[in-house]
């Protein structure tokens, strides 16, 4: 059974950095485009960043462009989201998503990012 497991969330000060990871198991990881979404209380889930299956093409939400970096290691079945210069607006539950573009979609359980001084 396919599973995605996020880790790395926690408390970070404004202006600080945090690195999120997502490990996939039970799926042909290399066949899936991967994304990070986030959802803050009272808000809709939004796409933060995505990366294609070979790590060539990336996409970023405008408000995180230049601060966040998505990457993947297909040998380790993992993706990461490096978050720099974090702001209070980045506080949310962050979710990892796998999509093979042919109807298979998997979500992780999420990891909480709290931004506070």
N, CA, C and O atoms as a GROMACS GRO file, in nm:
protein
  468
    1UNK      N    1   0.084  -0.119   0.000
    1UNK     CA    2   0.000   0.000   0.000
    1UNK      C    3   0.088   0.124   0.000
    1UNK      O    4   0.183   0.135   0.078
    2UNK      N    5   0.055   0.217  -0.088
    2UNK     CA    6   0.136   0.338  -0.099
    2UNK      C    7   0.117   0.427   0.023
    2UNK      O    8   0.006   0.445   0.072
    3UNK      N    9   0.227   0.481   0.069
    3UNK     CA   10   0.222   0.572   0.183
    3UNK      C   11   0.321   0.686   0.163
    3UNK      O   12   0.429   0.668   0.105
    4UNK      N   13   0.283   0.802   0.211
    4UNK     CA   14   0.371   0.917   0.215
    4UNK      C   15   0.379   0.963   0.360
    4UNK      O   16   0.277   0.974   0.429
    5UNK      N   17   0.499   0.989   0.406
    5UNK     CA   18   0.518   1.030   0.545
    5UNK      C   19   0.600   1.157   0.550
    5UNK      O   20   0.717   1.159   0.512
    6UNK      N   21   0.538   1.264   0.599
    6UNK     CA   22   0.607   1.392   0.612
    6UNK      C   23   0.678   1.398   0.748
    6UNK      O   24   0.637   1.334   0.845
    7UNK      N   25   0.782   1.478   0.751
    7UNK     CA   26   0.854   1.502   0.876
    7UNK      C   27   0.924   1.637   0.866
    7UNK      O   28   0.935   1.694   0.758
    8UNK      N   29   0.972   1.685   0.979
    8UNK     CA   30   1.052   1.807   0.978
    8UNK      C   31   0.978   1.931   1.023
    8UNK      O   32   1.040   2.037   1.037
    9UNK      N   33   0.848   1.922   1.044
    9UNK     CA   34   0.775   2.038   1.090
    9UNK      C   35   0.812   2.073   1.233
    9UNK      O   36   0.878   1.996   1.302
   10UNK      N   37   0.768   2.190   1.276
   10UNK     CA   38   0.795   2.233   1.412
   10UNK      C   39   0.781   2.382   1.425
   10UNK      O   40   0.719   2.449   1.342
   11UNK      N   41   0.840   2.433   1.531
   11UNK     CA   42   0.834   2.576   1.560
   11UNK      C   43   0.957   2.645   1.502
   11UNK      O   44   1.070   2.600   1.522
   12UNK      N   45   0.935   2.753   1.432
   12UNK     CA   46   1.044   2.830   1.374
   12UNK      C   47   1.016   2.978   1.395
   12UNK      O   48   0.901   3.021   1.390
   13UNK      N   49   1.120   3.054   1.419
   13UNK     CA   50   1.105   3.197   1.437
   13UNK      C   51   1.090   3.266   1.302
   13UNK      O   52   1.143   3.217   1.202
   14UNK      N   53   1.022   3.378   1.298
   14UNK     CA   54   1.017   3.455   1.173
   14UNK      C   55   1.158   3.486   1.124
   14UNK      O   56   1.245   3.528   1.201
   15UNK      N   57   1.178   3.464   0.996
   15UNK     CA   58   1.311   3.484   0.939
   15UNK      C   59   1.398   3.361   0.944
   15UNK      O   60   1.506   3.359   0.885
   16UNK      N   61   1.353   3.259   1.012
   16UNK     CA   62   1.431   3.137   1.027
   16UNK      C   63   1.410   3.040   0.912
   16UNK      O   64   1.343   3.072   0.814
   17UNK      N   65   1.468   2.921   0.926
   17UNK     CA   66   1.462   2.819   0.822
   17UNK      C   67   1.412   2.688   0.880
   17UNK      O   68   1.426   2.659   0.999
   18UNK      N   69   1.353   2.610   0.792
   18UNK     CA   70   1.302   2.478   0.828
   18UNK      C   71   1.308   2.392   0.704
   18UNK      O   72   1.290   2.440   0.592
   19UNK      N   73   1.335   2.263   0.724
   19UNK     CA   74   1.341   2.171   0.611
   19UNK      C   75   1.241   2.059   0.634
   19UNK      O   76   1.252   1.984   0.731
   20UNK      N   77   1.146   2.048   0.544
   20UNK     CA   78   1.047   1.942   0.548
   20UNK      C   79   1.090   1.828   0.456
   20UNK      O   80   1.151   1.850   0.352
   21UNK      N   81   1.057   1.707   0.497
   21UNK     CA   82   1.084   1.590   0.414
   21UNK      C   83   0.959   1.507   0.399
   21UNK      O   84   0.870   1.509   0.483
   22UNK      N   85   0.955   1.433   0.288
   22UNK     CA   86   0.844   1.342   0.264
   22UNK      C   87   0.902   1.214   0.206
   22UNK      O   88   0.971   1.217   0.104
   23UNK      N   89   0.876   1.104   0.272
   23UNK     CA   90   0.926   0.975   0.226
   23UNK      C   91   0.812   0.891   0.170
   23UNK      O   92   0.707   0.877   0.233
   24UNK      N   93   0.834   0.836   0.052
   24UNK     CA   94   0.732   0.753  -0.011
   24UNK      C   95   0.768   0.606   0.000
   24UNK      O   96   0.885   0.568  -0.005
   25UNK      N   97   0.666   0.524   0.015
   25UNK     CA   98   0.685   0.379   0.017
   25UNK      C   99   0.566   0.312  -0.050
   25UNK      O  100   0.454   0.365  -0.049
   26UNK      N  101   0.591   0.197  -0.108
   26UNK     CA  102   0.482   0.123  -0.172
   26UNK      C  103   0.434   0.180  -0.303
   26UNK      O  104   0.324   0.147  -0.349
   27UNK      N  105   0.514   0.265  -0.364
   27UNK     CA  106   0.476   0.322  -0.494
   27UNK      C  107   0.600   0.335  -0.580
   27UNK      O  108   0.712   0.341  -0.529
   28UNK      N  109   0.579   0.339  -0.710
   28UNK     CA  110   0.691   0.360  -0.803
   28UNK      C  111   0.723   0.508  -0.803
   28UNK      O  112   0.676   0.585  -0.886
   29UNK      N  113   0.805   0.545  -0.708
   29UNK     CA  114   0.827   0.686  -0.676
   29UNK      C  115   0.868   0.767  -0.798
   29UNK      O  116   0.824   0.881  -0.816
   30UNK      N  117   0.951   0.708  -0.882
   30UNK     CA  118   1.003   0.781  -0.998
   30UNK      C  119   0.893   0.815  -1.100
   30UNK      O  120   0.913   0.901  -1.186
   31UNK      N  121   0.778   0.750  -1.090
   31UNK     CA  122   0.670   0.774  -1.185
   31UNK      C  123   0.578   0.888  -1.142
   31UNK      O  124   0.485   0.924  -1.214
   32UNK      N  125   0.603   0.943  -1.024
   32UNK     CA  126   0.511   1.041  -0.966
   32UNK      C  127   0.570   1.180  -0.961
   32UNK      O  128   0.683   1.200  -0.917
   33UNK      N  129   0.492   1.277  -1.008
   33UNK     CA  130   0.521   1.416  -0.977
   33UNK      C  131   0.485   1.436  -0.830
   33UNK      O  132   0.390   1.377  -0.780
   34UNK      N  133   0.562   1.520  -0.764
   34UNK     CA  134   0.543   1.539  -0.620
   34UNK      C  135   0.517   1.687  -0.589
   34UNK      O  136   0.569   1.776  -0.657
   35UNK      N  137   0.436   1.709  -0.489
   35UNK     CA  138   0.401   1.846  -0.454
   35UNK      C  139   0.396   1.864  -0.303
   35UNK      O  140   0.377   1.768  -0.227
   36UNK      N  141   0.412   1.988  -0.262
   36UNK     CA  142   0.384   2.029  -0.125
   36UNK      C  143   0.264   2.123  -0.128
   36UNK      O  144   0.260   2.219  -0.204
   37UNK      N  145   0.167   2.093  -0.044
   37UNK     CA  146   0.052   2.179  -0.022
   37UNK      C  147   0.054   2.225   0.123
   37UNK      O  148   0.122   2.166   0.207
   38UNK      N  149  -0.020   2.330   0.151
   38UNK     CA  150  -0.036   2.372   0.290
   38UNK      C  151  -0.178   2.421   0.313
   38UNK      O  152  -0.247   2.467   0.222
   39UNK      N  153  -0.217   2.410   0.438
   39UNK     CA  154  -0.350   2.457   0.475
   39UNK      C  155  -0.344   2.518   0.613
   39UNK      O  156  -0.309   2.453   0.711
   40UNK      N  157  -0.378   2.646   0.619
   40UNK     CA  158  -0.384   2.717   0.746
   40UNK      C  159  -0.529   2.712   0.796
   40UNK      O  160  -0.621   2.694   0.716
   41UNK      N  161  -0.550   2.729   0.925
   41UNK     CA  162  -0.687   2.726   0.981
   41UNK      C  163  -0.777   2.827   0.911
   41UNK      O  164  -0.741   2.943   0.897
   42UNK      N  165  -0.893   2.781   0.868
   42UNK     CA  166  -0.989   2.870   0.805
   42UNK      C  167  -0.960   2.903   0.660
   42UNK      O  168  -1.032   2.981   0.598
   43UNK      N  169  -0.855   2.843   0.606
   43UNK     CA  170  -0.818   2.871   0.467
   43UNK      C  171  -0.821   2.743   0.385
   43UNK      O  172  -0.816   2.632   0.439
   44UNK      N  173  -0.829   2.760   0.255
   44UNK     CA  174  -0.826   2.645   0.166
   44UNK      C  175  -0.683   2.594   0.150
   44UNK      O  176  -0.586   2.667   0.167
   45UNK      N  177  -0.675   2.466   0.118
   45UNK     CA  178  -0.544   2.408   0.092
   45UNK      C  179  -0.489   2.468  -0.036
   45UNK      O  180  -0.562   2.482  -0.135
   46UNK      N  181  -0.361   2.504  -0.034
   46UNK     CA  182  -0.300   2.566  -0.152
   46UNK      C  183  -0.171   2.495  -0.190
   46UNK      O  184  -0.099   2.442  -0.105
   47UNK      N  185  -0.145   2.497  -0.319
   47UNK     CA  186  -0.022   2.438  -0.371
   47UNK      C  187   0.094   2.532  -0.342
   47UNK      O  188   0.089   2.650  -0.376
   48UNK      N  189   0.196   2.481  -0.278
   48UNK     CA  190   0.314   2.560  -0.243
   48UNK      C  191   0.424   2.541  -0.347
   48UNK      O  192   0.483   2.639  -0.395
   49UNK      N  193   0.453   2.417  -0.380
   49UNK     CA  194   0.560   2.387  -0.475
   49UNK      C  195   0.539   2.248  -0.532
   49UNK      O  196   0.480   2.162  -0.467
   50UNK      N  197   0.587   2.228  -0.653
   50UNK     CA  198   0.579   2.096  -0.713
   50UNK      C  199   0.704   2.069  -0.794
   50UNK      O  200   0.776   2.161  -0.832
   51UNK      N  201   0.729   1.941  -0.820
   51UNK     CA  202   0.845   1.900  -0.896
   51UNK      C  203   0.805   1.780  -0.980
   51UNK      O  204   0.732   1.692  -0.934
   52UNK      N  205   0.853   1.776  -1.104
   52UNK     CA  206   0.814   1.665  -1.190
   52UNK      C  207   0.887   1.538  -1.148
   52UNK      O  208   0.968   1.539  -1.056
   53UNK      N  209   0.857   1.429  -1.217
   53UNK     CA  210   0.904   1.299  -1.169
   53UNK      C  211   1.055   1.281  -1.178
   53UNK      O  212   1.111   1.196  -1.108
   54UNK      N  213   1.121   1.360  -1.263
   54UNK     CA  214   1.267   1.346  -1.274
   54UNK      C  215   1.339   1.463  -1.210
   54UNK      O  216   1.462   1.470  -1.216
   55UNK      N  217   1.265   1.554  -1.149
   55UNK     CA  218   1.328   1.667  -1.082
   55UNK      C  219   1.374   1.777  -1.174
   55UNK      O  220   1.462   1.856  -1.138
   56UNK      N  221   1.316   1.782  -1.292
   56UNK     CA  222   1.360   1.882  -1.390
   56UNK      C  223   1.279   2.011  -1.383
   56UNK      O  224   1.334   2.121  -1.383
   57UNK      N  225   1.147   1.995  -1.376
   57UNK     CA  226   1.060   2.113  -1.373
   57UNK      C  227   1.004   2.134  -1.233
   57UNK      O  228   0.963   2.041  -1.165
   58UNK      N  229   1.006   2.261  -1.193
   58UNK     CA  230   0.951   2.296  -1.063
   58UNK      C  231   0.852   2.411  -1.077
   58UNK      O  232   0.855   2.487  -1.174
   59UNK      N  233   0.766   2.420  -0.978
   59UNK     CA  234   0.669   2.530  -0.971
   59UNK      C  235   0.666   2.580  -0.827
   59UNK      O  236   0.679   2.502  -0.733
   60UNK      N  237   0.648   2.711  -0.812
   60UNK     CA  238   0.637   2.770  -0.678
   60UNK      C  239   0.522   2.868  -0.671
   60UNK      O  240   0.496   2.944  -0.765
   61UNK      N  241   0.454   2.866  -0.560
   61UNK     CA  242   0.356   2.970  -0.529
   61UNK      C  243   0.431   3.102  -0.523
   61UNK      O  244   0.543   3.110  -0.473
   62UNK      N  245   0.368   3.206  -0.575
   62UNK     CA  246   0.436   3.334  -0.584
   62UNK      C  247   0.493   3.384  -0.452
   62UNK      O  248   0.603   3.440  -0.449
   63UNK      N  249   0.420   3.365  -0.344
   63UNK     CA  250   0.463   3.420  -0.216
   63UNK      C  251   0.582   3.345  -0.155
   63UNK      O  252   0.642   3.393  -0.058
   64UNK      N  253   0.616   3.229  -0.210
   64UNK     CA  254   0.731   3.154  -0.155
   64UNK      C  255   0.848   3.150  -0.252
   64UNK      O  256   0.956   3.102  -0.217
   65UNK      N  257   0.827   3.198  -0.371
   65UNK     CA  258   0.933   3.194  -0.473
   65UNK      C  259   1.054   3.273  -0.424
   65UNK      O  260   1.041   3.386  -0.377
   66UNK      N  261   1.170   3.212  -0.435
   66UNK     CA  262   1.292   3.275  -0.388
   66UNK      C  263   1.324   3.245  -0.242
   66UNK      O  264   1.434   3.272  -0.195
   67UNK      N  265   1.227   3.190  -0.170
   67UNK     CA  266   1.250   3.155  -0.029
   67UNK      C  267   1.246   3.003  -0.006
   67UNK      O  268   1.320   2.951   0.077
   68UNK      N  269   1.161   2.935  -0.080
   68UNK     CA  270   1.146   2.790  -0.065
   68UNK      C  271   1.209   2.719  -0.184
   68UNK      O  272   1.212   2.771  -0.296
   69UNK      N  273   1.260   2.600  -0.158
   69UNK     CA  274   1.316   2.518  -0.265
   69UNK      C  275   1.267   2.375  -0.249
   69UNK      O  276   1.281   2.315  -0.143
   70UNK      N  277   1.210   2.323  -0.355
   70UNK     CA  278   1.167   2.183  -0.356
   70UNK      C  279   1.272   2.100  -0.427
   70UNK      O  280   1.331   2.144  -0.526
   71UNK      N  281   1.295   1.980  -0.376
   71UNK     CA  282   1.392   1.891  -0.438
   71UNK      C  283   1.347   1.747  -0.416
   71UNK      O  284   1.260   1.720  -0.334
   72UNK      N  285   1.406   1.658  -0.492
   72UNK     CA  286   1.372   1.516  -0.476
   72UNK      C  287   1.495   1.430  -0.495
   72UNK      O  288   1.589   1.466  -0.566
   73UNK      N  289   1.493   1.314  -0.430
   73UNK     CA  290   1.598   1.213  -0.445
   73UNK      C  291   1.527   1.083  -0.478
   73UNK      O  292   1.475   1.015  -0.389
   74UNK      N  293   1.525   1.048  -0.604
   74UNK     CA  294   1.454   0.927  -0.646
   74UNK      C  295   1.522   0.799  -0.598
   74UNK      O  296   1.459   0.693  -0.596
   75UNK      N  297   1.648   0.808  -0.561
   75UNK     CA  298   1.717   0.690  -0.508
   75UNK      C  299   1.673   0.661  -0.364
   75UNK      O  300   1.679   0.547  -0.318
   76UNK      N  301   1.628   0.764  -0.296
   76UNK     CA  302   1.584   0.748  -0.157
   76UNK      C  303   1.433   0.761  -0.143
   76UNK      O  304   1.380   0.752  -0.032
   77UNK      N  305   1.363   0.781  -0.255
   77UNK     CA  306   1.216   0.798  -0.253
   77UNK      C  307   1.174   0.910  -0.159
   77UNK      O  308   1.082   0.895  -0.078
   78UNK      N  309   1.241   1.022  -0.170
   78UNK     CA  310   1.210   1.134  -0.083
   78UNK      C  311   1.203   1.264  -0.160
   78UNK      O  312   1.266   1.280  -0.265
   79UNK      N  313   1.127   1.356  -0.107
   79UNK     CA  314   1.132   1.494  -0.151
   79UNK      C  315   1.154   1.581  -0.029
   79UNK      O  316   1.132   1.538   0.085
   80UNK      N  317   1.197   1.702  -0.054
   80UNK     CA  318   1.221   1.795   0.056
   80UNK      C  319   1.169   1.932   0.017
   80UNK      O  320   1.156   1.965  -0.101
   81UNK      N  321   1.140   2.010   0.118
   81UNK     CA  322   1.105   2.151   0.099
   81UNK      C  323   1.191   2.232   0.194
   81UNK      O  324   1.170   2.230   0.316
   82UNK      N  325   1.288   2.301   0.139
   82UNK     CA  326   1.372   2.390   0.219
   82UNK      C  327   1.302   2.524   0.228
   82UNK      O  328   1.275   2.588   0.126
   83UNK      N  329   1.272   2.565   0.350
   83UNK     CA  330   1.199   2.688   0.374
   83UNK      C  331   1.291   2.788   0.440
   83UNK      O  332   1.338   2.765   0.552
   84UNK      N  333   1.318   2.897   0.373
   84UNK     CA  334   1.405   3.002   0.427
   84UNK      C  335   1.328   3.132   0.444
   84UNK      O  336   1.226   3.153   0.379
   85UNK      N  337   1.377   3.217   0.532
   85UNK     CA  338   1.312   3.348   0.556
   85UNK      C  339   1.163   3.329   0.579
   85UNK      O  340   1.079   3.394   0.516
   86UNK      N  341   1.132   3.241   0.668
   86UNK     CA  342   0.993   3.206   0.698
   86UNK      C  343   0.920   3.326   0.758
   86UNK      O  344   0.977   3.401   0.837
   87UNK      N  345   0.795   3.342   0.721
   87UNK     CA  346   0.710   3.448   0.774
   87UNK      C  347   0.590   3.387   0.847
   87UNK      O  348   0.561   3.269   0.828
   88UNK      N  349   0.521   3.465   0.929
   88UNK     CA  350   0.401   3.411   0.996
   88UNK      C  351   0.298   3.356   0.899
   88UNK      O  352   0.221   3.266   0.933
   89UNK      N  353   0.296   3.411   0.778
   89UNK     CA  354   0.199   3.365   0.677
   89UNK      C  355   0.233   3.224   0.627
   89UNK      O  356   0.150   3.162   0.561
   90UNK      N  357   0.349   3.174   0.657
   90UNK     CA  358   0.386   3.038   0.617
   90UNK      C  359   0.339   2.933   0.717
   90UNK      O  360   0.350   2.813   0.691
   91UNK      N  361   0.288   2.976   0.830
   91UNK     CA  362   0.239   2.881   0.930
   91UNK      C  363   0.119   2.804   0.876
   91UNK      O  364   0.021   2.865   0.831
   92UNK      N  365   0.126   2.673   0.881
   92UNK     CA  366   0.018   2.589   0.827
   92UNK      C  367   0.054   2.443   0.849
   92UNK      O  368   0.164   2.409   0.893
   93UNK      N  369  -0.042   2.356   0.816
   93UNK     CA  370  -0.012   2.215   0.805
   93UNK      C  371   0.035   2.193   0.662
   93UNK      O  372  -0.031   2.234   0.567
   94UNK      N  373   0.149   2.128   0.648
   94UNK     CA  374   0.207   2.103   0.517
   94UNK      C  375   0.188   1.957   0.480
   94UNK      O  376   0.216   1.866   0.559
   95UNK      N  377   0.140   1.937   0.358
   95UNK     CA  378   0.109   1.803   0.309
   95UNK      C  379   0.191   1.771   0.184
   95UNK      O  380   0.217   1.858   0.100
   96UNK      N  381   0.230   1.649   0.175
   96UNK     CA  382   0.300   1.596   0.059
   96UNK      C  383   0.198   1.523  -0.029
   96UNK      O  384   0.111   1.452   0.022
   97UNK      N  385   0.209   1.541  -0.160
   97UNK     CA  386   0.116   1.476  -0.252
   97UNK      C  387   0.194   1.412  -0.366
   97UNK      O  388   0.289   1.470  -0.418
   98UNK      N  389   0.153   1.293  -0.404
   98UNK     CA  390   0.210   1.223  -0.519
   98UNK      C  391   0.102   1.206  -0.624
   98UNK      O  392  -0.012   1.170  -0.592
   99UNK      N  393   0.138   1.232  -0.748
   99UNK     CA  394   0.041   1.224  -0.858
   99UNK      C  395   0.111   1.168  -0.980
   99UNK      O  396   0.211   1.225  -1.026
  100UNK      N  397   0.060   1.058  -1.034
  100UNK     CA  398   0.126   1.001  -1.152
  100UNK      C  399   0.065   1.052  -1.283
  100UNK      O  400   0.106   1.010  -1.391
  101UNK      N  401  -0.034   1.140  -1.273
  101UNK     CA  402  -0.094   1.196  -1.393
  101UNK      C  403  -0.187   1.103  -1.466
  101UNK      O  404  -0.238   1.136  -1.573
  102UNK      N  405  -0.212   0.986  -1.407
  102UNK     CA  406  -0.301   0.889  -1.469
  102UNK      C  407  -0.403   0.838  -1.368
  102UNK      O  408  -0.451   0.725  -1.377
  103UNK      N  409  -0.433   0.922  -1.273
  103UNK     CA  410  -0.540   0.889  -1.179
  103UNK      C  411  -0.497   0.842  -1.043
  103UNK      O  412  -0.580   0.829  -0.953
  104UNK      N  413  -0.368   0.815  -1.025
  104UNK     CA  414  -0.319   0.774  -0.894
  104UNK      C  415  -0.270   0.896  -0.817
  104UNK      O  416  -0.178   0.966  -0.861
  105UNK      N  417  -0.332   0.921  -0.705
  105UNK     CA  418  -0.297   1.036  -0.620
  105UNK      C  419  -0.289   0.988  -0.476
  105UNK      O  420  -0.379   0.920  -0.426
  106UNK      N  421  -0.181   1.025  -0.410
  106UNK     CA  422  -0.164   0.990  -0.269
  106UNK      C  423  -0.129   1.114  -0.191
  106UNK      O  424  -0.060   1.204  -0.240
  107UNK      N  425  -0.178   1.117  -0.067
  107UNK     CA  426  -0.148   1.228   0.025
  107UNK      C  427  -0.085   1.174   0.153
  107UNK      O  428  -0.115   1.063   0.197
  108UNK      N  429   0.001   1.254   0.210
  108UNK     CA  430   0.053   1.224   0.342
  108UNK      C  431  -0.040   1.279   0.448
  108UNK      O  432  -0.142   1.342   0.418
  109UNK      N  433  -0.004   1.254   0.574
  109UNK     CA  434  -0.086   1.297   0.686
  109UNK      C  435  -0.058   1.441   0.727
  109UNK      O  436  -0.138   1.501   0.799
  110UNK      N  437   0.051   1.495   0.683
  110UNK     CA  438   0.082   1.634   0.712
  110UNK      C  439   0.181   1.652   0.825
  110UNK      O  440   0.195   1.566   0.912
  111UNK      N  441   0.248   1.765   0.822
  111UNK     CA  442   0.340   1.804   0.929
  111UNK      C  443   0.316   1.952   0.957
  111UNK      O  444   0.306   2.033   0.865
  112UNK      N  445   0.308   1.986   1.084
  112UNK     CA  446   0.270   2.122   1.125
  112UNK      C  447   0.391   2.215   1.129
  112UNK      O  448   0.496   2.181   1.185
  113UNK      N  449   0.374   2.331   1.069
  113UNK     CA  450   0.476   2.436   1.077
  113UNK      C  451   0.415   2.553   1.154
  113UNK      O  452   0.313   2.608   1.114
  114UNK      N  453   0.479   2.589   1.263
  114UNK     CA  454   0.436   2.701   1.345
  114UNK      C  455   0.543   2.808   1.341
  114UNK      O  456   0.661   2.780   1.361
  115UNK      N  457   0.502   2.930   1.317
  115UNK     CA  458   0.596   3.041   1.307
  115UNK      C  459   0.566   3.139   1.420
  115UNK      O  460   0.459   3.200   1.425
  116UNK      N  461   0.662   3.154   1.508
  116UNK     CA  462   0.641   3.241   1.624
  116UNK      C  463   0.774   3.278   1.684
  116UNK      O  464   0.870   3.201   1.682
  117UNK      N  465   0.778   3.399   1.738
  117UNK     CA  466   0.899   3.442   1.808
  117UNK      C  467   0.885   3.417   1.958
  117UNK      O  468   0.977   3.447   2.034
   0.00000   0.00000   0.00000
